[in-house]
Amino acid sequence: MAYTTIDKGSSYFNGLEYTGTNTSTAYNNGLDMSTNGGLVWLKVRNSTGDHGLFDSVRGTTKRLRSNTTDVEDTLSGLTSFNSTGFTLGTAYNDTPYTFMSWSWIAGGTGVSNTSGSITSTVSANTTAGFSIVSFTATSGVSSIGHGLGVAPKMIILKTRSQSAGWITGLSVNGWDKYLTLNSTSGNTTDDRMFSPSAGTDPTSTLFWSDQAAIGSAGTMIAYCFAEIKGYSKFGSYTGNGSTDGPFIYTGFKPAFVMVKVTDITNSWFILDNKRLGYNPTELFLNPNSTSAESGSSGAYVDFTSNGFKWRTTSNAFNGSSNNYIYAAFAENPFVSSTQIPTTAR
């Protein structure tokens, strides 16, 4: 059996640095987003500004912001999904600024899914383990079809029509707890978000949520991720407070790592293989903040051929005895389907 079914991570996820033009511009991230649709996450690097998340289920120009509880709005950000990426209007494309985008392909604009007690609209890419799920919350506990075919490892849930936080659950964290993507808070224990009804964890077809916990009934969006060997990994680790920090085995060379400490207050952090592009990787953006890109003269992390290793004592990444969760996506698998190993950078 092959080590992985995905030999090139950038066929399903890719990051792109670009410089704003202040006019409608098509950007090439190497992904066929016209056919597949998906999720595009944008952030200005060299200035403060909101994060912008656009997806093919909600439709072009419909923005959500990971750093705020605000409702969905409409602006001239992402105006089309293209065969080689996406087109931006003037928003997230102004001069003289530089930007970062992270994109995941899904399964088009979505189809009806009647697996749960609520009918959802689902755009799923089962090969890459990613689905976008739109539904309208109703009173009480509901089950929602996610279309992945396997149980998700991470779900990010946001109401579109009400002011509320970005509820983020991971199986490694326990579905009876959640983190909030727009907040620096650590874990909150509340099984109503993803495991109500006497602990019904997400399955290969469904996840559950209690409307009383997520806010008033209204339109919702969920980004669901399954783990694909050699392409994606959702895990946890314990920090050691040393510049010779823990090595996290993923089974691939990372292209994207998002990390959050769960037992103390601190930001979320995103590091990737595009900014800098060499070790140690020390430039990060914070999903919960409008802050510009930051870095340090001290080392943060090395991206290796099969994982990542921390080189910092910072509580944000590697505090002594602190607990962390992470989500990682691949540049290349450690070993391809033809048994060829990848190289370090």
Buried (B, 14 or more C-beta within 10 A) or exposed (E): EBBBBBBBBBBBBBBBEBEBEEEEBEBEBEBBBBEBBBBBBBBBBEBEBBBBBBBBBBBBBBBBBBBBBBBBBEBBBBBBBBEEBBBBBBBBBBEEBBBBBBBBBBBBBBEEBEBBBBBBBBBBBBBBBBBBBBBBBEEEBBBBBBBBEBBBBBBBBBBBBBEBBBBBBBBBBBBBBBBBBBBBBBBEEBBBBBBBEEEBBBBEBBBBBBBEBBBEBBBBBBBBBBBBBBBBBBBBBEBBBEEEBBEBBBBBBBBBBBBBBBEEEBBBBBBBBBBBEEBBBBBBBBBBBBBBBBEEEEBBBBBBBBBBBBBBBBBBBBBEEBBBBBBBBBBBBBBBBEEEEBEEB
